[in-house]
Amino acid sequence: MQSPGELPAIRSVRVGTTGTGSMHREHRYGSPLPTLLWVLLSRRWVDGVPVHFFAIDHRDGLVLFDTGLDPACASNPREYLGSALGVFFLNRLFRWQIRPEDNVTDQLALMGHDAGAVRKVVFSHLHFDHTGCIDHLLHAELIAPRREWQALTRPKAERSWYLRQHVDLPGAQWTLFDMAPCDDPDLASFDGCLDVMGDGSIMILPTPGHTAGSVSMLLRSAGMPPILLIADLAFELDMLMADHMPGVGEDFDAMRDSYARVRALRERLPGLIVLPSHDMETAARLSEALPA
């Protein structure tokens, strides 16, 4: 952690939005019905769901947490997915509202950042709505949990929305990690951590459930409240606080345990701001926490 009198390790935290979508209520909030049944038959939709990524301006370089969607998944889904069956199910899971400019490069430009200045990209997990436009960032170090890479490279991974053809690209500089033991007392409830910049300001924490390898990012720096970016661990903050499970997830027992660990961290770090990637309130919460 930084010493008193040092300049803040993190200069700014911004959120980018790579389009919005509609998802079934059963998807977002859970259902007693079999998944395939509500995917095919449900007519209940939740609209205005954002697809966020985050840009952290660290004193040692620009760091991203995920990269959001590639607009091509909406403009040319057959070519993007490479499967008619994939397009069939995608169209029954989501209704996208994505413009060509809803990509990581243009969204960074709106923040005043150049995509060429990105030094590191940390991925919460490797589903397609968190790994869009990696081809814009081949100059950066791409950092992912090893368990997520194993999921990406298993047979028929696309059935679980891992699109290897858009992730495992020639020239991409991938660094895969496993969690190391963590001696930070604030993080004792988690099974390890990863210190991204070596100064304690950007810490990766294991939060499995949505996928086996899913991680969250904890941001701590002078002059700002602590912030935890939880990606898809919960679709809404209120769901995490109420222990409300969504309709999809790889391991609901692990998800419930991760929920509890995040709530414990919130008690340990008063004022902690928890930001899911698909919560309609995330951008407003970040703006309130870090006014310009």
N, C-alpha and C positions, 0 to 999 in steps of 0.2 A: 504493500500500500504506500501511497505517496507520503512524504514527510511534510510537516507544517512549513508553510512558506513557499512550497513548490507551486509552479503553475499547474492548473488543473490538467489531469491526464486526458480527460475527455472534454473537447471544446463544444461539441454539439451532438445531439441525437435527433435524427429526423426520420419521418415515416414516409415511404413511397407507396403508391397504390397502383397496382397493375390491373386496373379494371375492377368491376364488381360482377356479382352473379346472384342467381336465385338457387336455393337448395331446398329440398323437401324438409318440412318440419320434423319428420321422423328421423332424417339424417342428423339434423342439428340437435334435437332434444330427446331422441330416443323413442322406441316403440316396442311393444310386446310382440308385434308381427314379425315374421321372418323377413330378413333384409330384402330378398329378391321380390317378395310380394309388394312391399311398399315402393321399391324402386320402380316396378312396372306399373303399379296401379294408383299410387298416391297422386292426388291433385292438390295437395296442400303445400304451398311454397312460402319460404321466407325470402323476401326480396332485399336488395341493397347490401348483400354480403361483400365486404371488401377483401381484396387479396393483397395483403401488405408485405413489404420488406422494410428493413431498417438500415439506415446509414449512420455510422458512428465515426465522428471526426476525432480521432485520437491524435495526440501530439506526434506520434511516430507513423502516422499514415491513416488513410481512410479504410474503414472496416465495414463490410456489409454482413447483415444477418439475413440470409436467404436472398433470392433474386426475383421472387414472384412468378408471374405467368409470362409466357411468350404469346403475343397477340395471334400468332399463327395457329394456335390451338383452336381459336374461334374462327379465323378467316379461312383456314384451309385444314379442317380437322382430319380429313382422310389422309392427307399427306403427312400431317404432323404425327398422328397416332400410328399410321402404317397398318391400320386394321379396320375393316368395316364393322366388326363386332365391337371394337373399342369405341367407335363413333356412336354406334347404337346405344351403348350403355352410358357414354358420356352425356349424350343428349337427354337421357332420362334421369341423370343425377344432377345436372346443372343447366342453367340458362345463362349464358354469358352476355355481359355488356362490356365489350373491350374494344377500344379504338387502337389504330396503329401506333399512336404515340404512347400507349400504355405499356411501355417496356422499360427495362431497368435503366438504359442509357438516357432516354428522354426524361424519365422521372428524376434521375440524379441531376440533370441539367436544371430542372425546375427548382431544385434545392440550392443551386449554385455550385454543384460538384461536377467535375469531369470524370466520366467513367474510366478514362485512362489513368486517373490518380488512385483508383482503388488498389490497395495493397493486399488485402486479404478478404476472402469471402468465407464465412462460416455457415454451414447449412444445418438447420435444425433437424431435417430429415430429407430424403431424396425423392419425395413425391413430385409430380410434374408441376404442381402449382407453387412450388418453392424453388424450382431449379430452372426457370425460364431464362432464355437468352444467355446461357453460359458462354456461348460463342462470342459475346460482346466483351468477355472478361478473361480471355485466355492468357493475358499478361499477369494476372493476379494469382496468388496462392489460394487454391481452393481446398477448403478444410472440411472434412466430413467424418462422422463416426464410422468406425470400421464395420460395425454391425449393419449400418445402413448400406454400405458398399456391398456387403455380402447379400443383402436383400435385393439390391439393384441387379446383381450379376447372377442370381439364381434362375433356373429355367422358368419361363412364362411369367417373369416378374411384371410384365406389363399388365397382367390381370389384377395386380395390386397397385396400379398407377405409378409404377417405376418405369420410366422411358429411357432405357440405357442409351439409345441412339442420340439423345440430346444432352447426355451427361458425360459419358465416357468418350470425349472428343479427342482427336489427334491434337497434340500440342498443349492440352490442358495439364496444369501443374497441380496434381492432386496430392494432398497430405491426409492420410487416414490416421485416426487416433483412437486409442482406448483411454478410459479414465485412469488417472493416477491417484494415489492416496492424497488426501487433502488435509493439511494441518491448520487451515483457517477455522477457528472456533465458530464463526458465524455459519459455516457451511457443513457443520458436523453431521447434520441429519441426512446428507447426501452421500451416496456411495462413490466418492471420488470427485474429481474436478479436472479442468484444464485451464491453465492461465495463458490466454491467447497472446498477450503482449509482454508478459513477464513482470508486470508491476501490480497485479491484483485488480486492475481496473475493469478488465473484461474477462469474466470467468464463465466457463461452460460447465453446466451441471446436467447430470443424467435425469431425464424425466420421461421414462418409457411409459407406454400405454397406447397412444395413438399408433405408434410403431415401436418395435422392440428397441430401436436405437435412438429414438427421439431425444433431443437435448434442448435445454433452455440457455439463455445468455443473461448473466447478471452484470449490470453496469454500476460501477461505484467511482465517484470522482468528487473532488471538492467543488462546492458551489451548486450541487444538484442533488436531489433525492436519489436513493438507490432505485434502480429500474430493473425489472425482470421481464425479459421477452420470452414468452412461453410457446410461441408458434401455435401448433394445433393440439397441445395438451388439453385445452378446453376451448370451445368455440366462443364462450363468453365468460367474463370474470365472475359474474353471478353464479354460473354453473359450477365453477371451481369452489367457490365459497360455500355453496349449498350441497356439495358432493353429488351433483347431478350429472349422470353419465349421458353422453351423446348416443346416437344410433349406430356409430361406427367406431371401431378401434380394434387393435390387434390383441390387446390383453387388458380387460377391464379391471382385473385385480391389480395389475401394475399401475394402471391409470389412477385408481383410487388411492394407492400408496403414494404416487407422485403428487396428487392433489394435496394429501396430508403434509407432505414434505414442503410444498410451496406455502401452505398456510402456516407451518411452523417457522419458515423463513420470514414470513410477514410479521410474525410476533417478535422474532429475533432482530429484525431491521425495521424499526418504526418508520412509517412513512413510505415503505416500499410500494412502488407503482408497478402493478402487474398488467402486462399488455399482451393479450392474445392476437394472433395475426388475422383472424376473421371476425373480430368483434366490431360491431358498428360504432362503438364508443371509443375505440383505441386512439384514433387521431385526436379526438377532443381531449382525452385524458392526458396524452403526451403534451399537447399544447398548454393545458392548464398547469402541468407539472413543470414545464420548461418554457415559460413565456419568452417571446422574442425580445 
